[in-house]
Amino acid sequence: MRLTPSQAKDLRAGRPPARSEADVQRAILAYLRTVPGVYAFRCNSRVVRMPGKAGRERLVRFGVKGLPDILLWRSERHGDQTVARFGAIEVKRPGGKPSPEQVAFLDLLRRAGGIAVLATCVEDVAKALA
């Protein structure tokens, strides 16, 4: 595993290296694969520069601004029906802060009755799904 400069600095100072956001995402997705009734996947959202007409570049957006890193649904029983409850997880490295758009997306989802989690570790997700 390659260390980032900040992780290398932590090691030199005798501290365990801080986990990167990608490390946290992988751990959360691995955990979610073990939770019965949950289907989750990584959702990439970004802007890509593409060639346009007359040699000009154009920007193409994939996803929406503030879209969380992981989308999921959870099968839940309600009486004699099984219902899929939509959810999203915004992953940040420990100490990381979400953008205003990310906070707004999670708030909107929470108000609509979905599962909305801001997670810096697997335990944050486990607690939200309990």
Secondary structure, DSSP 8 states (H G I E B T S, - for coil): ----HHHHHHHHTTS-----HHHHHHHHHHHHTTSTTEEEEE---EEEEEE-GGG-EEEEEES-TT--SEEEEEEEEETTEEEEEEEEEEE--TT----HHHHHHHHHHHHTT-EEEEESSHHHHHHHH-
